[in-house]
Amino acid sequence: MRSIWNGAISFGLVSIPIKLMNATESHSISFRQIHLDDGGRIRYRKVCELEDTEVESSEIGKAYEEADGTLIPITDEDLAALPLPTARTIEIVAFVPADRIDPLQMDTAYYLSANGVPATKPYVLLREALKRSKKVAVAKFALRGRERLGMLRVVDDVIAMHGLLWPDEIRATDDVAPDDGVTVRDKELDLADALMDTLGGVDLDTLHDDYREAVEELITAKAEGHEAPAAPAEKDGGKVLDLMAALEKSVSAAKQSRGADGEGDGDAEVHPLPAGRSGSRRSARTAPKEVGGKKSTSTAKKTTAKKTAAKTAAKTATKKIPARKSTTKTTSKTAAKTSTGSSAKSSGSSTGSRTAAKKTAAAKKTSAKKTTAARKKASA
């Protein structure tokens, strides 16, 4: 790495000679401007407006333009003569916890390297002190003609410095925040948490620039005379009208992409059957009527006694009165059918049992009357 600035870290009375190097590099692909008619490159030339002639870099200086357009020349000697203590020094002004630094302030990152053997010992001292304290150093330094704010921290075994924006360079968020009237339900937050948990973490080293790779493939294809790669089909995003539905679909899609089938990931939910389902109607019919256990038992006993009496009466009438045999058999069969029907219905519902019991009682009364009439006739 090439050094872009030489100076020293001022750490109290300790001075650490260092070299400043860029910690990052851009891999973005740059393009040249060309003339579409003949493919010639388009270049920018620096021209003096008064003379309308091109000038060299050695003939170009600095000036400050006022509101009325007046230009005030400023030379490098003027800037160098300013009382700037940080001109060649990274002056540490405080040590603070890392979370005190707003990430919005972070700018370009640099590596600081010890400049020479004598700088090694104080460099390692500052590095280890930052490690043990778990703090970062806030410093001032001058670079490219202006004073800047910086944050020193340890990366591996190297002291790195992040350029920081001054606090008054950070814009307020008042005009950006959404309206306060919007509320978020707990269930929506639960789904958002589930989506976050499903997506999980990521190894940042595995992330790469897909667009840059696509541009490189395009350039390679054009250089070899091949057709440009076809663009992938766009996903149908659609409009999100239901936030809950969108969250649920996102969680499901995330689980599928992670190879999870979703079983056992959460507590099962029990949903009651709607009132119109057949299972509910069956439950309603078979449920006993809450009228007291004793009353239900006595009613069942009475019904059983009536059925027994009806059968006994029918048999007696059949034996004693041969002339009315067919009538008695018919009555007996009717009573038996009624009894059988009531038994079938009673297994399905309590209402059918009560109806069958009434019919059995009526049949018993009819048989008794006919038996009495037959006896009177025989006696006569």
C-alpha positions as CSV (number, residue, x, y, z in Angstrom):
1,M,0.0,0.0,0.0
2,R,1.2,3.5,-0.8
3,S,1.5,6.1,1.8
4,I,-0.7,9.2,1.2
5,W,0.3,11.2,4.3
6,N,3.2,11.3,6.8
7,G,2.9,12.7,10.3
8,A,2.7,11.6,13.9
9,I,0.1,10.6,16.5
10,S,0.2,12.9,19.5
11,F,-0.7,10.8,22.6
12,G,-0.1,13.1,25.5
13,L,3.6,13.7,25.6
14,V,4.2,10.7,23.4
15,S,4.7,11.2,19.7
16,I,4.4,8.3,17.3
17,P,5.6,8.8,13.8
18,I,3.2,7.1,11.4
19,K,2.3,6.7,7.7
20,L,-1.3,7.1,6.5
21,M,-2.7,4.7,3.9
22,N,-6.1,4.1,2.4
23,A,-7.8,1.1,4.1
24,T,-10.3,0.6,1.3
25,E,-10.3,0.4,-2.5
26,S,-13.0,0.7,-5.0
27,H,-13.7,-2.2,-7.4
28,S,-16.4,-0.4,-9.4
29,I,-15.9,-0.4,-13.1
30,S,-15.4,3.0,-14.7
31,F,-16.3,4.0,-18.2
32,R,-15.0,6.5,-20.7
33,Q,-17.2,8.9,-22.6
34,I,-17.0,8.5,-26.4
35,H,-18.3,10.2,-29.5
36,L,-21.2,7.9,-30.8
37,D,-20.5,8.8,-34.4
38,D,-16.9,7.7,-34.6
39,G,-16.1,6.2,-31.2
40,G,-13.5,8.9,-30.4
41,R,-12.9,9.7,-26.7
42,I,-14.4,12.7,-25.1
43,R,-11.8,14.6,-23.0
44,Y,-12.2,17.6,-20.7
45,R,-9.8,20.4,-21.1
46,K,-9.2,23.2,-18.7
47,V,-9.7,26.5,-20.4
48,C,-9.3,30.0,-19.2
49,E,-12.6,31.9,-19.7
50,L,-10.9,35.3,-20.4
51,E,-8.3,34.0,-22.9
52,D,-10.3,31.0,-24.2
53,T,-7.2,29.0,-24.2
54,E,-6.2,25.7,-22.6
55,V,-4.0,26.0,-19.6
56,E,-1.6,23.5,-17.9
57,S,-2.0,22.2,-14.3
58,S,1.0,24.2,-13.2
59,E,-0.8,27.4,-14.1
60,I,-3.9,26.7,-12.0
61,G,-4.3,28.0,-8.5
62,K,-7.1,28.3,-5.9
63,A,-9.6,31.1,-5.2
64,Y,-12.7,31.6,-3.1
65,E,-15.8,32.8,-4.8
66,E,-18.0,35.3,-2.9
67,A,-21.8,35.6,-3.4
68,D,-21.4,38.4,-6.0
69,G,-19.0,36.3,-8.0
70,T,-15.8,38.0,-6.9
71,L,-12.8,35.6,-6.8
72,I,-10.3,35.9,-3.9
73,P,-7.0,34.1,-4.7
74,I,-5.7,31.8,-2.0
75,T,-2.2,30.3,-2.4
76,D,-0.7,27.1,-0.8
77,E,1.7,29.4,1.1
78,D,-1.3,31.2,2.6
79,L,-2.8,27.9,3.8
80,A,0.5,26.6,5.1
81,A,1.1,29.7,7.2
82,L,-2.2,29.2,9.1
83,P,-1.8,28.4,12.8
84,L,-3.0,24.8,12.4
85,P,-1.5,22.5,15.1
86,T,-2.8,19.4,13.4
87,A,-1.1,20.1,10.0
88,R,1.2,17.1,10.4
89,T,-0.2,15.6,13.6
90,I,-3.1,13.3,14.6
91,E,-3.9,14.9,17.9
92,I,-5.9,12.6,20.3
93,V,-8.4,14.7,22.3
94,A,-10.4,12.0,24.1
95,F,-11.0,8.3,24.7
96,V,-14.7,7.2,24.5
97,P,-16.8,4.0,24.3
98,A,-17.3,2.9,20.7
99,D,-21.1,3.3,20.9
100,R,-20.7,7.0,21.5
101,I,-19.8,7.4,17.8
102,D,-22.7,7.7,15.5
103,P,-22.2,5.6,12.4
104,L,-23.6,8.4,10.3
105,Q,-20.4,10.4,11.1
106,M,-18.1,7.7,9.7
107,D,-16.3,8.6,6.5
108,T,-13.2,7.2,4.7
109,A,-11.1,4.6,6.6
110,Y,-7.3,4.6,6.8
111,Y,-4.6,2.4,8.2
112,L,-1.9,3.9,10.4
113,S,1.5,2.2,10.1
114,A,4.5,2.8,12.4
115,N,7.1,4.9,10.5
116,G,10.4,3.5,11.4
117,V,11.8,1.3,14.2
118,P,11.7,4.0,17.0
119,A,7.9,4.3,16.4
120,T,7.2,0.6,17.0
121,K,7.2,0.6,20.8
122,P,4.9,3.6,21.3
123,Y,2.7,2.3,18.5
124,V,2.2,-1.1,20.1
125,L,1.6,0.7,23.5
126,L,-1.3,2.7,22.1
127,R,-2.7,-0.3,20.3
128,E,-2.7,-2.5,23.4
129,A,-4.1,0.3,25.5
130,L,-7.1,0.7,23.1
131,K,-7.6,-3.1,23.2
132,R,-7.7,-3.3,27.0
133,S,-9.8,-0.3,27.5
134,K,-12.3,-1.3,24.8
135,K,-12.5,2.3,23.8
136,V,-11.8,4.4,20.7
137,A,-9.7,7.5,20.5
138,V,-11.2,10.7,19.1
139,A,-8.6,12.9,17.3
140,K,-8.2,15.9,15.0
141,F,-6.0,15.9,11.9
142,A,-5.5,17.9,8.8
143,L,-5.6,16.4,5.3
144,R,-6.0,17.9,1.9
145,G,-6.1,21.4,3.1
146,R,-8.6,21.2,5.9
147,E,-8.9,20.0,9.5
148,R,-10.9,16.8,10.0
149,L,-12.2,14.7,12.9
150,G,-11.1,11.1,13.2
151,M,-11.7,8.0,15.3
152,L,-8.9,5.6,16.1
153,R,-9.6,1.9,16.8
154,V,-7.8,-1.4,16.6
155,V,-8.4,-3.8,13.6
156,D,-6.5,-7.1,14.0
157,D,-3.1,-5.8,15.0
158,V,-3.3,-2.5,13.2
159,I,-4.5,0.9,14.4
160,A,-7.1,2.1,11.9
161,M,-8.6,5.6,11.7
162,H,-12.0,6.5,10.4
163,G,-12.5,10.1,9.2
164,L,-15.6,11.5,10.9
165,L,-17.9,14.2,9.8
166,W,-18.2,17.1,12.1
167,P,-21.5,17.0,14.2
168,D,-22.9,20.1,12.4
169,E,-22.5,18.3,9.1
170,I,-25.1,15.7,10.0
171,R,-28.6,16.7,8.9
172,A,-31.5,16.5,11.3
173,T,-34.1,13.8,10.7
174,D,-37.2,15.9,11.5
175,D,-38.3,16.2,7.9
176,V,-37.6,12.5,7.1
177,A,-39.4,10.6,9.9
178,P,-42.9,9.2,9.1
179,D,-46.1,10.5,10.7
180,D,-46.5,9.8,14.4
181,G,-50.1,8.5,13.8
182,V,-49.0,5.1,12.5
183,T,-49.2,2.3,15.0
184,V,-47.8,-1.2,14.8
185,R,-49.6,-4.2,16.4
186,D,-47.8,-6.7,18.6
187,K,-48.7,-9.5,16.1
188,E,-47.0,-7.6,13.3
189,L,-43.9,-7.2,15.5
190,D,-44.0,-10.9,16.3
191,L,-44.0,-11.8,12.6
192,A,-41.2,-9.3,11.9
193,D,-39.2,-11.0,14.7
194,A,-39.9,-14.4,13.2
195,L,-38.7,-13.2,9.8
196,M,-35.5,-11.8,11.3
197,D,-34.9,-15.0,13.1
198,T,-35.5,-17.1,10.0
199,L,-33.2,-15.0,7.8
200,G,-30.6,-15.3,10.6
201,G,-27.0,-14.1,10.3
202,V,-24.7,-13.9,7.3
203,D,-21.0,-14.2,6.8
204,L,-20.0,-10.8,5.4
205,D,-17.1,-12.3,3.6
206,T,-19.5,-14.3,1.3
207,L,-21.2,-11.2,0.0
208,H,-20.1,-9.8,-3.3
209,D,-21.1,-7.3,-6.0
210,D,-23.4,-9.2,-8.4
211,Y,-23.8,-6.1,-10.6
212,R,-20.0,-5.7,-11.1
213,E,-19.8,-9.4,-12.1
214,A,-22.6,-8.9,-14.6
215,V,-20.8,-5.9,-16.1
216,E,-17.6,-7.9,-16.4
217,E,-19.4,-10.7,-18.2
218,L,-20.9,-8.2,-20.6
219,I,-17.5,-6.6,-21.4
220,T,-16.0,-10.0,-21.9
221,A,-18.8,-11.1,-24.3
222,K,-18.5,-7.9,-26.3
223,A,-14.8,-8.1,-26.5
224,E,-15.0,-11.7,-27.9
225,G,-17.7,-10.8,-30.3
226,H,-20.5,-12.7,-28.6
227,E,-24.0,-11.6,-27.8
228,A,-24.6,-9.9,-24.5
229,P,-26.0,-12.2,-21.8
230,A,-29.7,-12.2,-21.5
231,A,-31.2,-10.3,-18.6
232,P,-32.8,-12.5,-15.9
233,A,-36.6,-12.4,-15.6
234,E,-37.8,-9.8,-13.2
235,K,-39.6,-11.0,-10.2
236,D,-43.3,-10.1,-9.9
237,G,-43.2,-7.9,-6.8
238,G,-46.7,-6.5,-6.9
239,K,-48.2,-4.1,-4.5
240,V,-48.2,-5.0,-0.8
241,L,-51.7,-4.3,0.4
242,D,-51.8,-6.5,3.5
243,L,-48.8,-6.1,5.8
244,M,-49.7,-9.2,7.8
245,A,-50.0,-11.4,4.6
246,A,-46.7,-10.0,3.3
247,L,-44.9,-10.8,6.5
248,E,-46.4,-14.3,6.6
249,K,-45.4,-15.0,3.0
250,S,-41.9,-13.6,3.7
251,V,-41.4,-15.9,6.7
252,S,-42.6,-18.9,4.6
253,A,-40.3,-18.0,1.7
254,A,-37.3,-17.4,4.0
255,K,-37.9,-20.9,5.6
256,Q,-38.0,-22.5,2.1
257,S,-34.9,-20.7,1.0
258,R,-33.1,-21.9,4.1
259,G,-34.2,-25.5,3.5
260,A,-36.6,-25.5,6.5
261,D,-40.1,-27.1,6.2
262,G,-41.4,-25.0,9.1
263,E,-42.5,-28.1,11.2
264,G,-41.8,-27.7,14.9
265,D,-40.7,-24.1,14.6
266,G,-43.5,-22.8,16.8
267,D,-46.5,-23.6,18.9
268,A,-49.5,-25.1,17.1
269,E,-52.7,-23.0,17.0
270,V,-56.0,-24.7,17.7
271,H,-58.9,-23.2,15.7
272,P,-62.5,-24.0,16.7
273,L,-64.8,-25.5,14.0
274,P,-67.3,-23.1,12.5
275,A,-70.9,-23.4,13.7
276,G,-72.1,-24.8,10.3
277,R,-69.8,-27.9,10.4
278,S,-71.4,-31.3,10.7
279,G,-69.2,-32.2,13.7
280,S,-70.7,-29.2,15.6
281,R,-74.2,-30.3,14.9
282,R,-73.5,-33.8,16.0
283,S,-72.0,-32.5,19.2
284,A,-75.0,-30.4,19.8
285,R,-77.4,-33.3,19.3
286,T,-75.6,-35.7,21.5
287,A,-74.9,-33.3,24.3
288,P,-77.2,-34.1,27.3
289,K,-79.7,-31.4,28.4
290,E,-78.7,-29.9,31.7
291,V,-81.8,-30.6,33.7
292,G,-80.4,-32.5,36.6
293,G,-79.1,-36.1,36.9
294,K,-82.0,-37.5,39.0
295,K,-84.7,-36.3,36.7
296,S,-83.0,-37.8,33.7
297,T,-82.6,-41.2,35.4
298,S,-86.2,-41.4,36.6
299,T,-87.4,-40.4,33.1
300,A,-85.3,-43.2,31.6
301,K,-86.7,-45.7,34.1
302,K,-90.3,-44.7,33.4
303,T,-89.7,-45.1,29.6
304,T,-88.3,-48.6,30.1
305,A,-91.3,-49.6,32.4
306,K,-93.8,-48.3,29.8
307,K,-92.1,-50.4,27.1
308,T,-92.2,-53.5,29.2
309,A,-95.9,-53.0,30.1
310,A,-96.8,-52.5,26.5
311,K,-95.1,-55.8,25.5
312,T,-96.8,-57.7,28.3
313,A,-100.2,-56.3,27.4
314,A,-99.7,-57.2,23.8
315,K,-98.7,-60.8,24.6
316,T,-101.7,-61.3,27.0
317,A,-104.2,-60.0,24.5
318,T,-102.9,-62.3,21.8
319,K,-103.2,-65.4,24.0
320,K,-106.7,-64.8,25.4
321,I,-108.6,-63.5,22.4
322,P,-108.0,-65.6,19.3
323,A,-110.7,-63.7,17.3
324,R,-108.7,-60.5,17.5
325,K,-105.4,-62.2,16.7
326,S,-104.7,-60.3,13.6
327,T,-105.6,-57.0,15.1
328,T,-103.5,-57.7,18.2
329,K,-100.5,-58.8,16.0
330,T,-100.9,-55.6,14.0
331,T,-100.9,-53.6,17.2
332,S,-98.0,-55.6,18.5
333,K,-96.0,-55.1,15.3
334,T,-96.8,-51.4,15.4
335,A,-95.6,-51.1,19.0
336,A,-92.5,-53.1,18.2
337,K,-91.7,-50.9,15.1
338,T,-92.4,-47.8,17.2
339,S,-90.1,-49.1,19.9
340,T,-87.4,-50.1,17.4
341,G,-87.6,-46.7,15.7
342,S,-87.4,-44.9,19.0
343,S,-84.3,-46.9,20.0
344,A,-82.6,-46.0,16.7
345,K,-83.5,-42.3,17.1
346,S,-82.5,-42.3,20.8
347,S,-78.9,-43.1,19.8
348,G,-78.8,-40.0,17.6
349,S,-80.7,-37.5,19.8
350,S,-82.6,-37.1,23.1
351,T,-85.6,-35.5,21.2
352,G,-86.2,-38.7,19.2
353,S,-86.2,-40.8,22.5
354,R,-88.9,-38.6,24.0
355,T,-91.0,-38.9,20.8
356,A,-90.7,-42.7,20.7
357,A,-91.7,-42.9,24.4
358,K,-94.9,-41.0,23.8
359,K,-95.8,-43.2,20.8
360,T,-95.2,-46.3,22.9
361,A,-97.4,-45.0,25.7
362,A,-100.2,-44.3,23.2
363,A,-99.9,-47.8,21.7
364,K,-100.1,-49.3,25.3
365,K,-103.4,-47.3,26.0
366,T,-104.9,-48.5,22.7
367,S,-104.0,-52.1,23.3
368,A,-105.4,-52.0,26.9
369,K,-108.8,-50.5,25.7
370,K,-109.1,-53.1,23.0
371,T,-108.3,-55.9,25.4
372,T,-111.0,-54.7,27.8
373,A,-113.5,-54.5,25.1
374,A,-112.7,-58.0,23.9
375,R,-113.1,-59.4,27.5
376,K,-116.5,-57.8,27.9
377,K,-117.7,-59.2,24.6
378,A,-116.5,-62.7,25.5
379,S,-118.3,-62.6,28.8
380,A,-121.5,-61.5,27.2
